[in-house]
Amino acid sequence: MKKYKYSKDITFEGKRYKIRADTEKELVRKEILKLQELDNGVRKIEKSMKFKDWALEWLETYKKPSVSEESYISYMSCLKCHILPYLGNMQLKSIRAIHTQKVMNEMSGSSKKMINRIANMLYGIFETAKSNNLVLENPASHLIKPKGTVSRRRAITLQERKYILQVAEYHRAGLWIKLMLFCGLRPGETAALQWRNVDFKKKMLHVDSAVKRKTGVGSTKTEAGKRSIPIPEILISDLQFRKEDPFDYVLTNTKGGRLTSTSMQRMWDYFKNELNIAMGCESFRGRALPPYRVADDLVPYCLRHTYCTDLQAAGVPINVARELMGHTDISVTSKIYTHSSDQATNRARDLINSLHATPTATPELSAIEK
């Protein structure tokens, strides 16, 4: 290791850094550069850097400019919770395939979606490190992923639909419930909906924004999320009854403010409590008592899922359903459409029967056939 004639310790935000140089002038220059680097949050890109430094650099440089603020926060959370605890303090160049595989192994039991995200992040972090000549090979290029769990949202049952609509008629969450069930809106889209988005003349709902968990009102989940949806007659009267100024929110909390992720969760809990009581649960001071009648997997997204299965049952073509659901990829819609329903099956039977029905009269031959 090279020995320097001059050295100096500096402190920045409680952390000490040692500066070394051959001359006093060079020492001063290095000190200024180091302080500028620390003050600007710029990390020194070098082969000896720790994994956590490069991972944060990757996130800021390669991800932040191309994803939404909510996605950026999600990436940061994944990095801090699932990757840095195992690799953070290791030197980037010393990490081998076995180390990244151990990170993957720790994801066993997590959702398939989360496992794929962590695997993609590891690959991206090391692939960009490779392109910057910080590592020779990508140790995350041949990861073996744990099986993972698949959480499939479902459509509501006929019995659930009966009680949900019954409670929606008098509960303050009723319109919120109906917007998800009859228009297929995501919860965040319902919260951002303003009266300017409701076209009573054409009976259309124009979705152009959504409420994010931590960043307030922003763009829809994807560009495909910006869409127009026909408002069914069953919902028109509810909306007309509440109609207000164009830039007022259609749905509000108890204080008249915009709904947030927290207030929507609270509203769902209250609605589910009332649903339990309506379905036969005993109650005490307005609170349902166990055993509960509402299924554990009944969540607001089930209503949106049901809207898609209703489209299928009504015979709506899958490409149209994709647009109404706001899906970027039709394969997402197809995963719902492949779950056949009794209504869809019966409709298919009727269509087939009508196709092969015996004609009552012999059709006239065309001029060509003659």
C-alpha positions in Angstrom: 0.0 0.0 0.0 1.4 3.4 -1.0 2.5 5.7 1.9 1.6 9.3 1.7 3.5 12.2 3.3 0.4 14.1 4.3 -2.9 13.0 5.7 -5.9 14.6 7.3 -9.2 13.4 8.9 -12.4 15.2 8.1 -15.9 14.7 9.5 -19.1 14.8 7.4 -22.5 14.2 9.0 -20.9 12.3 11.9 -18.7 10.1 9.8 -15.0 10.4 9.6 -13.0 10.3 6.3 -9.2 10.2 5.9 -7.6 12.3 3.1 -4.0 11.4 2.0 -1.7 13.2 -0.4 2.0 13.6 -1.4 1.9 17.4 -1.0 0.1 19.9 1.2 -1.4 21.5 -1.9 -2.7 18.2 -3.2 -4.1 17.5 0.3 -6.1 20.7 0.3 -7.4 19.9 -3.2 -8.4 16.4 -2.3 -10.2 17.7 0.8 -12.3 20.2 -1.2 -13.2 17.5 -3.8 -14.1 15.0 -1.1 -16.4 17.5 0.7 -18.0 18.5 -2.6 -18.5 14.8 -3.4 -20.1 14.2 0.0 -22.2 17.4 -0.1 -23.6 16.6 -3.6 -24.3 13.0 -2.6 -22.1 11.7 -5.4 -20.5 8.4 -4.7 -17.0 7.6 -5.9 -17.3 4.9 -8.6 -14.4 2.5 -8.1 -13.9 -1.2 -8.0 -13.3 -1.3 -4.3 -16.7 0.2 -3.5 -19.2 -1.6 -1.3 -22.3 -3.2 -2.8 -24.7 -0.8 -1.0 -23.0 2.2 -2.5 -23.3 0.9 -6.0 -26.9 -0.4 -5.4 -28.0 3.1 -4.3 -26.1 4.6 -7.3 -27.9 2.1 -9.6 -31.2 3.1 -8.1 -30.6 6.8 -8.5 -29.0 6.7 -12.0 -30.7 3.8 -13.8 -34.1 3.5 -12.1 -35.3 6.8 -10.7 -35.5 8.7 -14.1 -37.6 6.0 -15.7 -40.2 4.9 -13.0 -42.9 6.6 -11.1 -42.2 8.0 -7.6 -44.3 5.2 -6.1 -42.3 2.6 -8.0 -39.1 4.2 -6.9 -40.2 4.0 -3.3 -41.1 0.4 -3.8 -37.6 -0.4 -5.3 -35.9 1.4 -2.4 -38.0 -0.7 0.1 -37.1 -4.0 -1.7 -33.4 -3.0 -1.7 -33.3 -2.1 2.0 -35.5 -5.1 3.2 -34.4 -8.0 1.0 -30.9 -7.3 -0.5 -28.8 -4.9 1.6 -29.1 -6.9 4.8 -27.2 -9.7 3.1 -24.9 -8.0 0.6 -24.8 -4.4 1.7 -21.4 -4.3 3.4 -19.6 -6.7 1.0 -17.2 -5.3 -1.6 -18.9 -5.3 -5.0 -16.1 -7.2 -6.7 -16.0 -9.9 -4.0 -19.6 -11.0 -4.5 -20.1 -14.4 -6.1 -23.0 -16.3 -7.5 -23.4 -18.2 -4.2 -24.0 -15.0 -2.4 -26.8 -13.8 -4.7 -28.3 -17.2 -4.6 -28.5 -17.1 -0.8 -30.5 -13.8 -1.1 -32.9 -15.7 -3.4 -33.2 -18.6 -1.0 -34.2 -16.2 1.7 -37.2 -15.2 -0.5 -38.7 -18.7 -0.1 -42.4 -18.4 0.9 -42.7 -14.9 -0.6 -45.0 -14.1 -3.5 -43.9 -15.0 -7.0 -44.1 -11.3 -7.9 -41.8 -10.2 -5.1 -39.3 -13.0 -6.0 -39.2 -11.9 -9.6 -38.7 -8.3 -8.6 -35.7 -9.1 -6.3 -34.1 -11.4 -9.0 -34.5 -8.6 -11.6 -33.0 -6.0 -9.3 -30.0 -8.2 -8.5 -29.5 -8.8 -12.2 -29.8 -5.2 -13.1 -27.5 -4.0 -10.3 -24.7 -6.3 -11.4 -25.2 -6.0 -15.1 -24.8 -2.2 -14.9 -21.8 -2.7 -12.6 -20.3 -5.0 -15.3 -20.9 -2.4 -18.0 -19.1 0.1 -15.8 -16.1 -2.3 -15.5 -16.6 -2.7 -11.7 -17.1 -6.5 -12.0 -16.0 -9.0 -14.6 -19.1 -11.2 -14.5 -22.7 -10.9 -13.3 -23.1 -13.1 -10.3 -26.9 -12.9 -10.6 -27.1 -14.1 -14.2 -28.1 -17.7 -13.3 -30.3 -17.4 -10.2 -32.5 -20.3 -9.2 -35.8 -18.8 -8.0 -37.8 -20.4 -5.1 -41.2 -21.5 -6.2 -43.1 -18.7 -4.5 -46.7 -18.2 -3.8 -49.3 -17.0 -6.3 -52.0 -14.7 -4.9 -54.9 -14.7 -7.3 -57.7 -12.2 -6.8 -61.1 -13.8 -7.4 -64.5 -12.7 -8.4 -67.2 -12.4 -5.8 -69.8 -15.2 -5.4 -73.5 -14.7 -6.1 -74.2 -14.7 -2.3 -71.5 -12.1 -1.7 -72.8 -9.9 -4.5 -76.3 -10.1 -3.0 -75.1 -8.8 0.4 -72.5 -6.4 -0.9 -75.2 -4.6 -3.0 -77.6 -4.7 -0.1 -75.2 -3.0 2.3 -74.0 -0.6 -0.4 -77.5 0.9 -0.5 -77.2 2.4 2.9 -73.5 2.4 3.8 -71.4 5.5 3.2 -68.9 3.4 1.2 -71.7 2.4 -1.2 -70.8 4.5 -4.1 -67.1 3.6 -3.7 -68.1 -0.1 -3.8 -70.3 0.3 -6.9 -67.6 2.2 -8.9 -65.3 -0.7 -8.5 -68.0 -3.3 -9.1 -69.8 -1.7 -12.0 -66.9 0.2 -13.7 -63.9 -1.9 -12.7 -61.9 1.0 -11.2 -58.9 0.4 -9.1 -59.2 1.7 -5.6 -56.6 4.4 -6.3 -58.5 5.5 -9.4 -61.8 5.9 -7.4 -60.1 8.2 -4.9 -58.7 10.5 -7.7 -62.1 10.7 -9.5 -63.5 14.2 -9.9 -66.9 15.3 -11.2 -65.1 16.6 -14.3 -64.4 12.9 -15.1 -68.1 12.1 -15.2 -69.9 12.7 -18.5 -73.6 12.4 -17.8 -74.5 13.3 -21.4 -72.6 10.4 -22.9 -72.8 8.3 -19.8 -69.0 7.8 -19.7 -66.4 7.8 -17.0 -63.0 9.3 -18.0 -60.1 7.9 -15.9 -56.9 10.0 -16.0 -55.4 9.9 -12.6 -55.0 7.8 -9.4 -54.1 8.2 -5.8 -50.7 6.8 -4.8 -49.9 5.3 -1.5 -47.2 7.9 -0.5 -47.2 10.5 -3.2 -50.8 11.7 -3.4 -52.6 12.2 -6.7 -50.6 11.2 -9.8 -50.9 9.5 -13.1 -52.7 6.2 -13.6 -50.8 2.9 -12.9 -49.9 2.7 -16.6 -50.6 4.8 -19.7 -53.3 2.2 -20.6 -55.0 3.1 -17.3 -56.1 6.4 -19.0 -59.4 5.2 -20.4 -63.1 5.9 -20.9 -65.7 3.5 -19.3 -69.4 3.3 -20.0 -71.5 4.0 -16.9 -74.2 1.4 -16.5 -77.7 2.6 -15.9 -77.7 1.0 -12.4 -75.0 3.6 -11.4 -76.3 6.8 -13.1 -78.8 7.7 -10.5 -76.3 7.4 -7.6 -73.9 9.7 -9.4 -76.6 12.3 -10.4 -77.8 12.4 -6.8 -74.3 13.5 -5.6 -73.2 15.6 -8.5 -71.1 18.7 -7.4 -68.6 21.1 -8.9 -66.3 19.8 -11.7 -63.1 19.8 -9.6 -64.6 18.4 -6.4 -63.8 14.8 -5.7 -66.6 12.3 -6.2 -65.7 10.4 -3.1 -64.6 12.0 0.1 -63.7 11.1 3.7 -65.8 12.0 6.7 -64.3 15.5 6.8 -65.0 16.1 3.2 -61.4 15.7 2.0 -59.9 13.4 -0.7 -59.7 9.7 0.1 -56.2 8.3 0.9 -54.9 4.8 1.0 -55.4 4.8 4.7 -59.0 6.2 4.6 -59.9 3.6 2.0 -58.6 0.8 4.1 -60.5 2.1 7.1 -63.7 2.5 5.0 -63.3 -1.1 3.7 -62.9 -2.3 7.3 -66.2 -0.6 8.3 -68.0 -1.9 5.2 -66.8 -5.4 5.9 -67.9 -5.2 9.5 -71.4 -4.2 8.3 -71.3 -7.0 5.7 -70.6 -9.5 8.4 -73.6 -8.4 10.4 -75.8 -8.4 7.3 -74.7 -12.0 6.6 -75.7 -13.2 10.0 -72.9 -12.4 12.5 -73.9 -11.5 16.0 -72.8 -8.0 17.0 -72.0 -6.0 20.1 -72.2 -2.2 20.0 -72.1 -2.3 16.3 -69.1 -4.5 16.0 -69.5 -8.0 14.4 -68.5 -10.9 16.6 -66.7 -14.0 15.4 -67.1 -16.4 13.8 -67.1 -14.1 10.8 -69.1 -14.7 7.7 -67.1 -12.6 5.2 -64.3 -14.6 3.6 -60.7 -13.7 4.5 -59.7 -13.3 0.9 -62.5 -10.8 0.1 -60.7 -7.5 -0.7 -61.7 -4.4 -2.7 -59.8 -5.7 -5.8 -62.3 -8.6 -5.9 -64.9 -6.1 -7.1 -62.7 -5.0 -10.0 -62.0 -8.6 -10.8 -65.7 -9.3 -10.8 -66.2 -6.5 -13.3 -63.9 -8.2 -15.7 -65.7 -11.6 -15.3 -69.0 -9.7 -15.8 -67.6 -8.4 -19.1 -66.8 -12.0 -20.1 -70.2 -13.2 -19.1 -71.8 -10.4 -21.2 -69.8 -11.5 -24.2 -67.6 -8.5 -24.4 -64.5 -9.3 -26.7 -61.3 -9.7 -24.7 -59.6 -6.8 -26.6 -62.4 -4.4 -25.6 -62.2 -5.8 -22.0 -58.5 -5.0 -21.9 -59.2 -1.4 -22.7 -62.0 -1.1 -20.2 -59.8 -2.7 -17.5 -56.9 -0.4 -18.3 -54.5 -3.4 -18.8 -51.3 -2.7 -20.8 -50.9 -6.4 -21.7 -53.9 -8.4 -22.9 -52.3 -11.5 -21.2 -53.3 -9.9 -17.9 -57.0 -9.8 -19.1 -56.8 -13.3 -20.5 -55.8 -14.7 -17.1 -59.2 -13.5 -15.8 -61.1 -14.5 -19.0 -59.7 -18.1 -18.8 -61.6 -18.6 -15.6 -64.9 -19.7 -17.1 -68.1 -18.6 -15.4 -71.6 -20.2 -15.5 -73.0 -17.1 -17.3 -70.2 -17.2 -19.9 -70.7 -20.9 -20.5 -74.5 -20.6 -20.8 -74.0 -17.7 -23.2 -71.6 -19.8 -25.3 -74.2 -22.6 -25.4 -76.9 -20.3 -26.5 -74.7 -18.8 -29.3 -73.8 -22.3 -30.5 -77.4 -23.5 -30.4 -78.5 -20.4 -32.4 -75.7 -21.0 -34.9 -76.8 -24.6 -35.5 -80.6 -24.0 -35.3 -82.6 -25.6 -38.0 -83.8 -22.9 -40.4 -87.5 -22.4 -40.7 -87.3 -21.7 -44.4 -84.9 -22.5 -47.2 -82.9 -19.3 -48.0 -83.1 -18.0 -51.5 -80.1 -18.8 -53.7 -77.9 -15.9 -54.7 -77.5 -15.0 -58.3 -74.0 -16.5 -58.2 -75.2 -19.8 -56.7 -78.0 -20.0 -59.4 
